Amino acid sequence: MGNYAHNSQPWRDANLAEPSGIESWLPHTNITGNVVNTVSGSAIGLGGLNTTIASNDLLNWGTCTDAGCAGVIVYGIEVDNVNASYNGSNASIVGNKEAIHPRH
């Protein structure tokens, strides 16, 4: 709560993924009142059950400049569904402010 995540690396990481500003794979997580600005991938990445994402300011995400990022879709809030243990089911997502990212 109340974090400021900004200026991530502008390229993909060692796993060839674009780093999110905030990423959580734990269930029952509360991601509230944060500012995410100028990050390579999605502003918030979610893979945990029953998570609350509320009142965050999400600005300028999707800033990856790596050639491999071309055509990759990123989101203000990305909800992933990997398997029964790691998915964003039952998430409560309310009151977040999003600005359009550079790739759109």
Secondary structure by P-SEA (a helix, b strand, c coil): ccccccccccccccccccccccccccccccccbbbbcccccccbbbcccbbbbcbbbbccccccccccccccccccbbbbbccccccccccccccccccccccc
